Amino acid sequence: MKILIFNQYFWPESFRINEIACALKSRGHEVEVMTGKPNYPEGKFFSGYSAWGVKKESWRDILIYRIPMLARGNRGAIKLALNYLSYIISGLLFAPWLLRKEKYDVIFVYGVSPIFQAIPASFLGRLKGVPVVLWVQDLWPQSAEATGYVKTAFLLKLLEKFVRFTYAHTDLLLVQSEAFIEPVSKLALNIPIAYYPNSVEKEFYSPQAISAPHIESLQSGFTVLFAGNVGTAQAMETIVTAAEKLQSYAEVKIVILGSGSKSDWIAEQVVEKKLTNLYLEGRFPVETMPTLMRQASALLVTLTNQPIFELTVPNKIQAYLAVGKPIVACLNGEGARLVGEAKAGVAVRAEDGEGLANAIVTLYQMSESEREKMGVNGRAYFKQHFDEEMLTTELIKYFEKLILR
């Protein structure tokens, strides 16, 4: 097949779609990408990129088309909305012209926020008579409400209409969580929906060590590692509360690898509250994360107490399971259920700082063999449910069915 991946984010930004593209390429399919200019998560363009102009480049033998767009900025709903809108408009204007001579078998959209990035992909699909597959990673309009960017009932209702429109102009909807099926089906009448979970690249479950920077805070004591976006949705306040309550345990440390809108706030809290057990180490390349995760004693995932997040499975849970370390999950719903079902760690309620501290102490006081057993359970559960090779085969079958229908 010749597959066009059409979405706002792609390498060198760190998103799961990068590995999906490589996996499809490794199976002998021709893969091209229509995307924007990389600026996530810092909100400013990566070195070598600017807002204007069309850029063509290649990465791992995958041809990438980059269209003009505005950067998201580091704060504020207006800049973020303009970032989303600029990509959609640019996709509608530039993609049909840039790809006028190209023929594809299927168009695939990796549907992280904003879900409306699928609109130019669907438009191109209709022009070329090609099926469009949207892989829903975030529920809209619930995501916009949960992150606080949209608060009024009128705007939420308007967003819901746009979501209905977006779904209606696709040929297949894949959802990353089984709990997504019901809310998506309410807005996607007569569009087939299938559960298709996330996986992680093989480095997370391969025993091969990958070179990684030396991080002093990970080298001693009982280290609980949080990896990923440091934002509002990740309930950073809960982590700070837990760190306060854990100060009497000299060996216990919480280490944060990542960056985001709450990074500065956490740095301020560390100073203000004199937290000697909370380390904000910044971002590191995604390829170094498996090695860094293996250096930790346990791995931490947190989300705020929002109804939407009860339905969501953060992709870091798959990564944590694959690495084979015990997990501390401070969230509700599907993510907590999955950790419990896998017998891979300890789960407590979202935004329960005291409960999170107690869960960390519980793991700390366990024997090494008990913690190792949790890690083994997590890896086994990952291989059974989220193996990359298995899921790549499944995705190809979905594409083939659409093409042959």
Solvent accessible surface area in square Angstrom, and as a share of the most:
residue,aa,sasa,rsa
1,M,54,0.24
2,K,37,0.15
3,I,0,0.00
4,L,0,0.00
5,I,0,0.00
6,F,0,0.00
7,N,0,0.00
8,Q,5,0.02
9,Y,6,0.02
10,F,0,0.00
11,W,76,0.27
12,P,41,0.26
13,E,3,0.01
14,S,59,0.38
15,F,32,0.13
16,R,15,0.05
17,I,0,0.00
18,N,9,0.05
19,E,30,0.14
20,I,7,0.04
21,A,0,0.00
22,C,27,0.16
23,A,14,0.11
24,L,1,0.00
25,K,64,0.27
26,S,92,0.59
27,R,87,0.32
28,G,69,0.66
29,H,26,0.12
30,E,85,0.38
31,V,2,0.01
32,E,11,0.05
33,V,0,0.00
34,M,0,0.00
35,T,0,0.00
36,G,1,0.01
37,K,5,0.02
38,P,0,0.00
39,N,3,0.01
40,Y,49,0.19
41,P,28,0.18
42,E,73,0.33
43,G,5,0.05
44,K,145,0.62
45,F,49,0.21
46,F,50,0.21
47,S,114,0.73
48,G,68,0.65
49,Y,34,0.13
50,S,64,0.41
51,A,16,0.12
52,W,186,0.65
53,G,41,0.40
54,V,59,0.34
55,K,72,0.31
56,K,124,0.52
57,E,37,0.17
58,S,77,0.50
59,W,30,0.11
60,R,156,0.57
61,D,115,0.59
62,I,0,0.00
63,L,56,0.28
64,I,0,0.00
65,Y,8,0.03
66,R,0,0.00
67,I,0,0.00
68,P,13,0.08
69,M,5,0.02
70,L,64,0.32
71,A,29,0.22
72,R,38,0.14
73,G,16,0.16
74,N,102,0.53
75,R,133,0.48
76,G,41,0.39
77,A,45,0.35
78,I,136,0.69
79,K,117,0.49
80,L,15,0.07
81,A,56,0.43
82,L,82,0.41
83,N,1,0.00
84,Y,32,0.12
85,L,93,0.46
86,S,22,0.14
87,Y,0,0.00
88,I,19,0.10
89,I,82,0.42
90,S,7,0.05
91,G,0,0.00
92,L,59,0.29
93,L,121,0.60
94,F,73,0.31
95,A,0,0.00
96,P,31,0.19
97,W,160,0.56
98,L,41,0.20
99,L,0,0.00
100,R,120,0.44
101,K,168,0.71
102,E,46,0.21
103,K,172,0.73
104,Y,15,0.06
105,D,53,0.28
106,V,0,0.00
107,I,0,0.00
108,F,0,0.00
109,V,0,0.00
110,Y,11,0.04
111,G,0,0.00
112,V,19,0.11
113,S,24,0.16
114,P,0,0.00
115,I,0,0.00
116,F,22,0.09
117,Q,0,0.00
118,A,0,0.00
119,I,31,0.16
120,P,1,0.01
121,A,0,0.00
122,S,5,0.03
123,F,88,0.36
124,L,1,0.01
125,G,1,0.01
126,R,115,0.42
127,L,104,0.52
128,K,56,0.24
129,G,69,0.66
130,V,11,0.06
131,P,21,0.13
132,V,0,0.00
133,V,0,0.00
134,L,0,0.00
135,W,1,0.00
136,V,0,0.00
137,Q,11,0.05
138,D,42,0.22
139,L,4,0.02
140,W,19,0.07
141,P,14,0.09
142,Q,58,0.26
143,S,13,0.09
144,A,6,0.05
145,E,92,0.41
146,A,12,0.09
147,T,48,0.28
148,G,32,0.31
149,Y,103,0.39
150,V,26,0.15
151,K,160,0.68
152,T,73,0.43
153,A,84,0.65
154,F,149,0.62
155,L,79,0.39
156,L,30,0.15
157,K,116,0.49
158,L,70,0.35
159,L,30,0.15
160,E,39,0.18
161,K,127,0.54
162,F,98,0.41
163,V,0,0.00
164,R,95,0.35
165,F,100,0.42
166,T,2,0.01
167,Y,2,0.01
168,A,56,0.43
169,H,66,0.30
170,T,3,0.02
171,D,19,0.10
172,L,12,0.06
173,L,0,0.00
174,L,0,0.00
175,V,0,0.00
176,Q,8,0.04
177,S,1,0.01
178,E,97,0.43
179,A,25,0.20
180,F,0,0.00
181,I,67,0.34
182,E,113,0.50
183,P,25,0.16
184,V,1,0.01
185,S,44,0.28
186,K,127,0.54
187,L,20,0.10
188,A,5,0.04
189,L,124,0.62
190,N,152,0.78
191,I,29,0.15
192,P,72,0.45
193,I,43,0.22
194,A,21,0.16
195,Y,71,0.27
196,Y,2,0.01
197,P,7,0.05
198,N,1,0.01
199,S,2,0.01
200,V,6,0.04
201,E,25,0.11
202,K,122,0.52
203,E,52,0.23
204,F,10,0.04
205,Y,33,0.13
206,S,28,0.18
207,P,129,0.81
208,Q,130,0.58
209,A,86,0.67
210,I,41,0.21
211,S,104,0.67
212,A,30,0.24
213,P,51,0.32
214,H,132,0.59
215,I,8,0.04
216,E,125,0.56
217,S,6,0.04
218,L,7,0.03
219,Q,80,0.36
220,S,70,0.45
221,G,44,0.42
222,F,10,0.04
223,T,2,0.01
224,V,0,0.00
225,L,0,0.00
226,F,0,0.00
227,A,7,0.05
228,G,34,0.33
229,N,59,0.30
230,V,0,0.00
231,G,4,0.03
232,T,74,0.43
233,A,17,0.13
234,Q,27,0.12
235,A,2,0.02
236,M,0,0.00
237,E,82,0.37
238,T,8,0.05
239,I,0,0.00
240,V,4,0.02
241,T,47,0.27
242,A,0,0.00
243,A,0,0.00
244,E,71,0.32
245,K,101,0.43
246,L,1,0.00
247,Q,78,0.35
248,S,98,0.63
249,Y,73,0.28
250,A,102,0.79
251,E,95,0.43
252,V,1,0.00
253,K,23,0.10
254,I,0,0.00
255,V,0,0.00
256,I,0,0.00
257,L,3,0.01
258,G,8,0.07
259,S,19,0.12
260,G,24,0.23
261,S,52,0.33
262,K,36,0.15
263,S,19,0.12
264,D,82,0.43
265,W,71,0.25
266,I,0,0.00
267,A,46,0.36
268,E,103,0.46
269,Q,19,0.08
270,V,36,0.20
271,V,118,0.68
272,E,121,0.54
273,K,69,0.29
274,K,162,0.69
275,L,6,0.03
276,T,109,0.63
277,N,10,0.05
278,L,6,0.03
279,Y,74,0.28
280,L,54,0.27
281,E,58,0.26
282,G,25,0.24
283,R,102,0.37
284,F,54,0.22
285,P,73,0.46
286,V,53,0.30
287,E,96,0.43
288,T,12,0.07
289,M,19,0.08
290,P,1,0.00
291,T,22,0.13
292,L,0,0.00
293,M,8,0.04
294,R,63,0.23
295,Q,70,0.31
296,A,2,0.01
297,S,27,0.17
298,A,0,0.00
299,L,0,0.00
300,L,0,0.00
301,V,1,0.00
302,T,2,0.01
303,L,11,0.06
304,T,20,0.12
305,N,86,0.44
306,Q,59,0.26
307,P,103,0.65
308,I,10,0.05
309,F,22,0.09
310,E,72,0.32
311,L,52,0.26
312,T,18,0.11
313,V,8,0.05
314,P,18,0.11
315,N,50,0.26
316,K,35,0.15
317,I,0,0.00
318,Q,2,0.01
319,A,7,0.05
320,Y,0,0.00
321,L,1,0.00
322,A,0,0.00
323,V,9,0.05
324,G,18,0.18
325,K,53,0.22
326,P,5,0.03
327,I,0,0.00
328,V,0,0.00
329,A,0,0.00
330,C,0,0.00
331,L,4,0.02
332,N,35,0.18
333,G,35,0.34
334,E,26,0.12
335,G,0,0.00
336,A,21,0.16
337,R,102,0.37
338,L,6,0.03
339,V,0,0.00
340,G,46,0.44
341,E,93,0.42
342,A,7,0.05
343,K,146,0.62
344,A,1,0.00
345,G,17,0.16
346,V,32,0.19
347,A,45,0.35
348,V,31,0.18
349,R,165,0.60
350,A,6,0.05
351,E,89,0.40
352,D,30,0.15
353,G,8,0.07
354,E,102,0.46
355,G,12,0.12
356,L,0,0.00
357,A,5,0.04
358,N,87,0.45
359,A,5,0.04
360,I,0,0.00
361,V,21,0.12
362,T,63,0.37
363,L,0,0.00
364,Y,61,0.23
365,Q,126,0.56
366,M,46,0.20
367,S,54,0.35
368,E,103,0.46
369,S,77,0.50
370,E,90,0.40
371,R,32,0.12
372,E,102,0.46
373,K,120,0.51
374,M,29,0.13
375,G,2,0.02
376,V,91,0.52
377,N,30,0.15
378,G,1,0.01
379,R,89,0.32
380,A,62,0.48
381,Y,25,0.10
382,F,1,0.00
383,K,100,0.42
384,Q,127,0.56
385,H,67,0.30
386,F,5,0.02
387,D,19,0.10
388,E,20,0.09
389,E,104,0.47
390,M,81,0.36
391,L,7,0.03
392,T,6,0.04
393,T,49,0.29
394,E,55,0.25
395,L,1,0.00
396,I,17,0.09
397,K,112,0.47
398,Y,42,0.16
399,F,0,0.00
400,E,71,0.32
401,K,143,0.61
402,L,17,0.09
403,I,61,0.31
404,L,147,0.73
405,R,182,0.66
